Amino acid sequence: MKKILFLGRKHCENTSRIFRYLKKKTKNVQLIYSYFPGESLNLKKIDKNYDYIFCFRSFYILRKNILKRANFAAINFHPGPPEYRGMGCVNYALYDEVKKYGCTAHIMNKHIDLGTIVNVKRFAVKKKDTVNSVLKTTYKNMEIQAKKVMNLLIKDPTNLKKLINKSKKEKWSKKIYKKNNLDKFYEIKINISKKDIIKKIRATNTEKFKPYLLIHNYKFIYSE
């Protein structure tokens, strides 16, 4: 029976379903929720040793001393394909007008979104798609991907090597997007072309976040 640490996000239905799925696979699974960006994992809540550590939409950034507690692997499910690392993957992908998007399962190491790729799952992006619709599809595919990968690894740890071999042609982008990059990306420049402003609005406009124009330190937020 495999011992698992599952780090998920609070108020996430996908996280809840995956946890229920894991409990059917092994009785020895511990769930710790993540609530906000920059949150630190309380080391007193976790054991010294696990077979696997799985991260799904978790805000925690795991250090080497935590990653070493996984006997076989510590795996993250990243909400973007290898071409997009870091934050705001969907935003940049929509601005680039990609035809396909996806999610990536990878082994975690000291670098963000740069560990050995285990699996990539892609899906089509339509012209009418928005940030919200692509994110919804992404999380749905991430859940499917997570269950598939988890099932294979719990069944037989040697499946990890097989998954890695199948994904050996997949390569991470050298560029990584950070929070400050994303904050700047939301700003609309005064001299922007009509074509680019349409792309920018599509790539940044959600209920919670909006593109904005900054003039003489006054912020004008986009409204439909």
DOTI-186134 format. One line per field, with one value per residue (C-alpha): residue number from 1; residue in one letter; x, y, z. Coordinates in Angstrom, 3 decimals. Layout:
REM residues N
seq = [NUM:...]
type = [A:...]
u = [X:...]
v = [Y:...]
w = [Z:...]
***
This chain:
REM residues 224
seq = [1:2:3:4:5:6:7:8:9:10:11:12:13:14:15:16:17:18:19:20:21:22:23:24:25:26:27:28:29:30:31:32:33:34:35:36:37:38:39:40:41:42:43:44:45:46:47:48:49:50:51:52:53:54:55:56:57:58:59:60:61:62:63:64:65:66:67:68:69:70:71:72:73:74:75:76:77:78:79:80:81:82:83:84:85:86:87:88:89:90:91:92:93:94:95:96:97:98:99:100:101:102:103:104:105:106:107:108:109:110:111:112:113:114:115:116:117:118:119:120:121:122:123:124:125:126:127:128:129:130:131:132:133:134:135:136:137:138:139:140:141:142:143:144:145:146:147:148:149:150:151:152:153:154:155:156:157:158:159:160:161:162:163:164:165:166:167:168:169:170:171:172:173:174:175:176:177:178:179:180:181:182:183:184:185:186:187:188:189:190:191:192:193:194:195:196:197:198:199:200:201:202:203:204:205:206:207:208:209:210:211:212:213:214:215:216:217:218:219:220:221:222:223:224]
type = [M:K:K:I:L:F:L:G:R:K:H:C:E:N:T:S:R:I:F:R:Y:L:K:K:K:T:K:N:V:Q:L:I:Y:S:Y:F:P:G:E:S:L:N:L:K:K:I:D:K:N:Y:D:Y:I:F:C:F:R:S:F:Y:I:L:R:K:N:I:L:K:R:A:N:F:A:A:I:N:F:H:P:G:P:P:E:Y:R:G:M:G:C:V:N:Y:A:L:Y:D:E:V:K:K:Y:G:C:T:A:H:I:M:N:K:H:I:D:L:G:T:I:V:N:V:K:R:F:A:V:K:K:K:D:T:V:N:S:V:L:K:T:T:Y:K:N:M:E:I:Q:A:K:K:V:M:N:L:L:I:K:D:P:T:N:L:K:K:L:I:N:K:S:K:K:E:K:W:S:K:K:I:Y:K:K:N:N:L:D:K:F:Y:E:I:K:I:N:I:S:K:K:D:I:I:K:K:I:R:A:T:N:T:E:K:F:K:P:Y:L:L:I:H:N:Y:K:F:I:Y:S:E]
u = [0.000:1.526:1.885:0.976:1.084:-1.422:-1.133:-4.237:-6.115:-8.962:-12.366:-11.267:-13.708:-10.987:-8.828:-11.724:-12.465:-8.818:-8.557:-11.594:-10.007:-6.730:-8.531:-9.919:-6.391:-4.734:-5.898:-2.608:-3.094:-2.761:-4.360:-3.073:-4.860:-3.203:-5.086:-3.065:0.092:3.291:1.911:4.471:3.945:3.891:6.552:5.008:1.974:3.872:5.768:9.421:8.713:6.230:6.230:4.846:4.145:1.528:0.804:-2.389:-3.025:-1.103:0.505:3.267:6.809:8.561:12.190:14.747:14.370:10.670:11.126:13.589:10.770:9.320:10.814:9.838:8.896:7.377:5.139:3.440:0.560:1.261:-1.685:0.121:2.130:5.969:6.040:4.653:6.366:5.529:2.520:-0.099:0.406:-3.135:-2.879:0.266:-0.994:-4.218:-2.275:-0.077:-3.289:-2.266:-4.337:-3.551:-2.976:-2.500:-1.155:2.085:2.896:6.528:8.907:9.603:13.100:14.609:13.651:10.111:8.495:11.727:11.722:11.698:8.459:6.264:3.223:1.742:-1.958:-3.075:-6.443:-7.701:-8.248:-11.009:-11.155:-14.171:-12.343:-11.646:-9.331:-12.151:-13.168:-9.584:-8.885:-12.013:-10.917:-7.366:-8.454:-10.715:-7.806:-5.448:-7.804:-7.943:-4.171:-3.577:-5.797:-4.119:-0.579:-1.379:-3.050:-0.069:2.463:0.517:0.070:3.767:6.590:8.469:5.737:7.409:10.316:7.911:5.978:9.193:10.367:7.058:7.442:11.163:10.515:8.755:11.023:10.485:10.742:13.816:11.606:9.710:6.975:6.885:4.325:5.920:5.869:2.169:1.367:3.049:1.350:-2.063:-1.145:-2.372:0.046:-1.343:0.206:-1.133:-2.690:-6.356:-5.351:-3.152:-5.686:-8.265:-5.699:-4.780:-8.396:-9.054:-5.925:-6.512:-10.194:-11.886:-14.386:-11.604:-8.812:-8.966:-6.520:-5.828:-4.430:-2.014:-1.911:-0.057:-0.272:-4.048:-5.249:-8.174:-9.577:-11.222:-14.990:-17.219]
v = [0.000:3.275:6.254:9.537:13.231:15.122:18.909:20.473:23.764:24.651:25.244:23.345:20.663:18.961:18.651:17.088:14.553:13.548:13.085:10.796:8.892:8.491:7.193:4.375:3.483:3.610:4.210:5.889:9.301:12.681:15.812:19.291:22.269:25.373:28.661:31.552:32.388:32.517:30.231:28.083:24.409:23.630:20.932:19.801:18.583:16.200:12.969:12.275:9.774:9.171:7.032:9.896:13.586:14.910:18.632:19.754:23.521:23.963:27.308:25.645:25.834:22.735:22.943:20.192:19.019:18.299:16.789:14.304:12.847:11.151:7.688:7.392:10.873:14.260:15.205:18.468:18.934:22.202:24.095:24.659:22.852:22.838:25.887:28.019:27.958:29.904:32.194:33.380:30.538:30.767:34.544:34.378:31.414:33.231:36.355:34.169:32.829:29.199:26.474:23.997:24.270:21.678:20.570:18.971:16.393:16.664:15.652:18.565:19.845:23.080:24.951:26.088:24.100:22.564:19.011:15.875:15.701:12.700:13.401:16.153:16.308:18.768:20.004:22.332:26.057:27.769:31.407:32.010:30.680:33.050:32.880:31.394:28.769:27.633:27.437:25.352:22.944:22.933:21.907:19.212:17.787:18.130:16.031:13.322:13.459:13.349:10.307:8.477:9.202:8.517:5.218:4.018:5.005:3.539:0.318:0.015:2.513:1.292:2.951:6.276:5.448:4.303:7.576:9.605:7.662:8.317:12.042:12.371:14.544:17.151:20.054:22.948:26.473:28.381:31.363:31.514:34.024:35.461:37.549:40.867:39.854:39.062:42.345:44.275:42.130:43.340:46.945:48.312:50.766:53.975:53.374:49.807:48.819:47.819:44.241:43.961:45.527:42.932:40.195:41.744:41.979:38.367:37.256:39.172:39.924:37.868:38.556:38.933:40.467:43.158:44.810:48.430:51.680:53.717:57.488:59.856:57.239:56.968:53.452:53.071:49.530:47.951:47.440:45.916]
w = [0.000:-1.160:1.189:-0.496:0.331:-1.815:-1.913:-3.449:-3.508:-1.164:-2.777:-5.906:-7.076:-9.127:-6.010:-4.086:-6.820:-7.143:-3.377:-3.395:-6.271:-4.374:-1.297:-3.443:-4.528:-1.120:2.430:3.313:1.676:3.377:1.936:2.757:1.249:-0.131:0.268:-1.225:-3.231:-1.204:1.489:3.323:4.031:7.750:8.139:11.410:9.471:7.212:7.804:7.129:4.404:1.547:-1.571:-3.665:-3.281:-5.711:-6.229:-7.957:-8.247:-4.995:-4.155:-2.148:-3.505:-2.216:-1.186:-1.618:1.985:1.336:-2.120:-0.629:1.477:-1.617:-2.103:-5.765:-7.013:-6.219:-9.136:-10.020:-12.440:-14.247:-15.865:-19.125:-21.816:-21.652:-23.947:-21.116:-17.726:-14.586:-14.064:-16.536:-19.009:-20.376:-20.781:-22.875:-24.907:-25.859:-26.780:-29.001:-30.567:-30.087:-31.727:-28.950:-25.212:-22.479:-19.112:-17.997:-15.328:-14.256:-11.509:-9.174:-8.518:-7.186:-10.373:-11.204:-14.028:-15.228:-13.844:-15.980:-17.961:-17.186:-19.361:-21.552:-22.421:-25.116:-26.371:-29.106:-28.505:-30.489:-31.593:-29.367:-26.288:-23.399:-20.380:-18.310:-20.868:-21.477:-17.749:-17.229:-19.959:-18.579:-15.082:-16.526:-18.523:-15.567:-13.459:-16.135:-16.485:-12.726:-12.217:-15.086:-13.887:-10.241:-11.068:-13.103:-10.433:-7.530:-9.485:-10.359:-9.648:-12.741:-14.841:-14.062:-16.344:-19.064:-18.884:-19.036:-22.098:-23.872:-23.219:-23.974:-27.040:-24.886:-23.846:-21.452:-22.794:-21.637:-20.791:-17.515:-16.683:-13.164:-11.291:-12.215:-15.888:-15.667:-13.889:-16.702:-19.329:-18.131:-18.907:-22.243:-23.825:-25.316:-28.745:-29.056:-32.395:-32.723:-33.562:-30.476:-28.128:-29.218:-28.537:-25.183:-24.010:-24.986:-23.137:-19.896:-19.386:-16.626:-13.870:-11.321:-13.393:-16.060:-18.469:-17.666:-19.053:-16.942:-17.569:-15.252:-12.468:-12.905:-13.654:-16.054:-15.871:-18.897:-18.723:-21.399]
***
